[in-house]
Amino acid sequence: MDATDERRKTSTFAILPDTPGDGILVKTIFAGLGRDKNTQDYDQQQQQLYSSEICGRVLSVGNKVSLSCSVKPGDVVIVYPWLGCSQCETCSSGCPYLCEEVPGKSTAQSQQGFFTVSNYLVIHEWQNLIKLPKEIPKEVGCMLPYWALRVYAAIIEAKPAFEQAVVIRGFGNLLVIGNNNLELWCIAFLKNVFCDKNIKVICAESSQVDLSLALDGGADDAVLWREGASVEELVEATTMSGYNKMDVVIDLLGSATSFEVAFLALHNGGTILELGEKGERVDLPLSLLIEKSVGIKAVKAGSRYLLKQLVDLLAIQRVSLSIPTECFDADDVKTAVGKIASAEITGHAILRYE
């Protein structure tokens, strides 16, 4: 696939464009923004919004789109944000986020997983459109393709460790470190989707406000990580001086400190799932890793099929997710970004386009 083909995969438009023969025209309804004050979702100079969480309505399907296409005009859809070459075995298996054939960036993306957002999108791979059932509110649906999917994929990866813990001790402990909005997804999935009463969810935060939100959201326990505390002090506070070690840690921070605490807080045979955005360097002797038999798994994304599974699961169980959101009109994007930058938003910022 050449660069021209790659750029044609997704395009965005401010005014209604013609539908290309091989494309699907989607009208944007909602687009999610990050909560992180360091978010790069909005380019101030270009006045361009980037998002990996888009919900829209199909307006038309090109006459050259495959007959196997499962979406039609009028369908409400969410957009799977990861694009690959669409030709290799990895992409064909529904895992384009693992594609090794596309090192560059397409016109519609600031980076893999983030699209430029406008009133209309043209999608050239119909497989990246997932129908949103009427049981799932559109403002919830738009949050599913990126962070919610990553958290869901992490919990799926954690299941063997949870099962092992229940066999050994009769219960399992999950420690979720940082980023309250994502902690709430962890709690929601474990408590309301998997409904596993044998798993205890403990959240670690450096903010009392975020800690309270986690407890209100259903966490079984919460630990305040005091600013300036040493790794040893954090481990002692988190594990109750070693009496309450963890079986699985989902690290949403990705700092050297959070990783070291996660490793030391684990039972032997435990699992660390790394989703953190900081990506700091860590120093870990392989002999210690082997001695503790700890598994470490980085979770970049989930497959298209996993996103479809998540959507079906939420629709069937009709789960009420207590994820706090704040909605802004699309024309008010600067206000939304400003509130994120000043940490005035405690939940998920969403832009409404209609």
N, C-alpha and C positions, 0 to 999 in steps of 0.2 A: 504494500500500500504506500503510495507516495504522499507527500505533504499536502497536496491539493485534496486528495480523498479524505485525509485525516481531518482537515479543516471543515469539511462538509458534514461531519457527523452531527453537529448541533450548532445552530445559529440563533441569535436573538435579535428582536426587532422592536422598536418603539411604536411603529404604526403597523396596521394589518398588512402582512405581505401575501403574495401569491403562494399557494401550496405547491412545492416542487413535486414532480411525479413520483420521486422515490422518498418523499418525506411525509411527516405527520405534523400538522400545525396544531400547537397547543396554546391556549390562552392562560396566562398565569393568574392564579387565584390567591395563593399565599406563598410567601418565601420566608424561610427561617433565617435568623441572624444568630451569631454566636453571642455568648454572655461575657466572654473574656474581655477585660479592659484593653488587652493588647491585640484585639481582633483586627484582622486585615480584610474584613468583609467589604469594606467600603474604601474605594480609591478617591481621596479628596480631590486630587488634581484632575482626574478624568471624570469625576462625579459618576463613577460606575460601581454598581453593587455586584458583589460576588456571593453566591450561596450554593450550598450543597443540599438544600432542603427546599424542594419545589413541589407544589401541588397545583394542578391546572385542569382545564377542561379541553378535551379534544374537539377542535373545530372542523377539521377535514383530514382525510387520508388520501395521499397521492395515488394516482391510477396505476403506478408501477410498484407500489408496495406489495410485498408477498401476500398471497391469499391466505396464508397461515396466520397473518396478523390478527391478534386477539382483541384489539381496541377499535372502536368505531366513534364517529362523531357523537358528541353528547356525553361520552364517558368521562368521569372524573378520575384523574390518574395522579400518581406521584412518579417522580423521575429518578431512576437509579443513576447516581452521579458519576460512576466510574466508567471511563471509556478506554478500551484497548484497541488492538489492531482489527478485531472482529474476525480474524482469519485463522489464528492459531488454535491449538487444542485447548489452551487455557481459557481463551475467550469463549470458545464453543461450549465449554463446561459451565459457563455462567459466572466465571471468576475473572472478569477483565481487569480488576484491580491488581492482579498478579501478572498481568501481561508483561513480557520482557521485550516486546517488539516495538513499543512506542515510547521512545525516550523523550520526545518533544512534547509541546503543548498545542492544543487546538485553539482556534480563534475564540471559541465560546468558553474557554477555560482559562482561569488565571493559574491553575495548577490542576493536576489530576484530582478529581473529586469536587472541584469548585467551578460552577458555571457563572458566566455573566448573566445577570437577570434583567429582563425587561418585560413589557406587556405580553410579548408573544415569543414562543420558541418553536423552532423547526427541528424535529428529532428524526434522524435518518436510520436509527436502529429501533424498531418497534419493540424489541425485547426489553429495552430499558424503560418502558412504560408499564407500570403496575396499576391495575384497576383498584380504585379505592371504594370498598363497599359502603353503602349508605349508613351502616352501623357505626362507622368511624368518622367523627367530625373532621372536616377538611383541615381545620387549624391544628388538629392532632396529627392527621395524616402527613402534613408537610414536614413534621419533625422526625418522621420515621426513617428516611433513606440514609442518613449519615450517622450522627452520634447514637441515636436509639438503636440502629442496626449494629453498630460496633459493640455497644454494651450487650445486646442480645447475643451476638456472636461470641463474646467473651464468656457469657454464662453457659452457652452450649459447650464451649471448650472446657469449662470448669466441672461439668457434670461427673466425669470419672473420679475426680478428686473428692467431690461431695459424697458420691456413692461409697468410696473407700472409707471416708471418715465415719459415715453412718454405720458401716460394718464394724469398724474398730471401736468407736466410742458411742454409737447410738445417735449422734448428732454431728453437725458440721458448723464451723465458724467461717463466715465470709467477712473480710475486712475490705472496705472500700475507702480509698484514700483520695480526698480532695475533690474539687469541682462539684459543688452541691447540685447543680442542675442534672449532672450525669449520675450522681449518687441516687437521685430520685428515680431515674430510669431503672437502676439496679434493684432498688427496693420494690418498685412497681412490678417488674418482671418476676422476681422471686416470690413476692407475697401474693400477687393477684393473677399472674399468668401460670406459673408453675405450681403455685400453692403448696410449696414444700415447707411443712411445719417443722421439719427436722433441721432446717438451716437457719442459723441465727445471723442477722446482718448487723455489723458494727461499722459505723462511719467515723472516720478521723478527719477533723477539720481544724484550721487555725483561726476560724472565725466563730464566735458564739452564735451569731445570727444564723449562719449556715448550719451550725450544729442543731439549733432549734428547729430549722426547717426540715432537716433529715429526720429528727425524732417525730415531728408532726406528720411527716410523710410515711411513717411506719417502720423506721429503723428500730431494732431491738435495743440497741445501745449506741452511745456516741462517746468519742474521746476527743478532748480539746488538746491539740498539739500546741503547747506554749511556744511562742516565738523565742528563738535563741536557745531552746533546749537542745541538749546533746542527743546523739542517736541512742545512746544507752538509756537516757531518761525517757525518750519517746517510746522505746521498746518496752520499758518497765511499765509505763502508763497504759500502753495499748494492750499488753498481755496480763495485766494485774500481777506484775512481778513474776511472770512465767507460768501462772496458774491457768491462764486462759489463752493458749496459743491458737493460731489460725490454721485453717486447712487450705483456704484460697484467699489470695489478695488480688484485688483489681486496683491497679495503680493508675489513677487518672491524672497524676501530676507529671511523672517522668523525671523527677529530680534525683540526683545522686542520693540525697538523704532519704527520700520516700522509698527508693529501691532498697537501700540498706536496711531500713526499718522493716520493710516487707519481708526481706530474706530472713532476718533474725527473729521475726515474730512468728514464723511458720513452724508447724510441726514437721518432723521428718516426713518426706513423701508428699509435702504440700506443693501447691502450684501458684506461681505468680503470673498474672495476665497483665501485660504492659500496654496501656493505651495512652500514656502521658505524652503531651505535646512538647515538653521542654527538651527531651532527648539528651539529657546530660550524660557524660561519660561515667562509667562505673568500673571499679577494680574488684574483680571477683576471682579468687583462686579456683581453678577447676577441681582441685582436690577437695575443697570444702563443698562445692556443688555436688560432687559425687558422694561425699560422706553423708550429706543430708538428703540425698536423692530428691532434690527439688527440681520441679519442672518449670521452665520459663518459656512463655509463649507471648510473642508480640501480636497484637490484633489490629491490623491496619483498617480492615473493612470486613464486610460479609458479602456473600455471593448474592446474585439476583434471586436465586431460588430461596435463600434464607430470608431475604426481604419479603418475598411472596408468602413464605411460611409464617413470618411474623404478622403480616397483614391479615391472613386467614385466621390465625390464632386469636388476634384481638377482636376480629369481627364475630367469630363463633362464641367466644367467652363474654363478649360485650363488657370488657373490663373498663371501669371508670378510672382513668389515670389522673392522679393528683399532681400533675406537672404544672407549676405556676407559669403563666404566660402573660405577656403584655403586648397588645396588638397596636400597630401604627398604620396609618394610611401610607401607601407607597410614596406619595409626594412628601411625606414627613420623615424620610430616611435619615436626614441629618440629625433630627431630634433623637431618633432611636439610637444612632451610633454614638451621639453625645452622652446619652444616658448609660450606655454600655461602658464608655470610656471612664465615666465618673462613678461606676459601680452603683448606679441608682436602680438597676433592674435586678431583682432577686430570682427571676426565673428565665424564661426563654422569650426573646424578642421576635415578633413575627410581623411581617409587612403584608398588608391586605391590598390587593390589586383590583378587587371588584366588590 
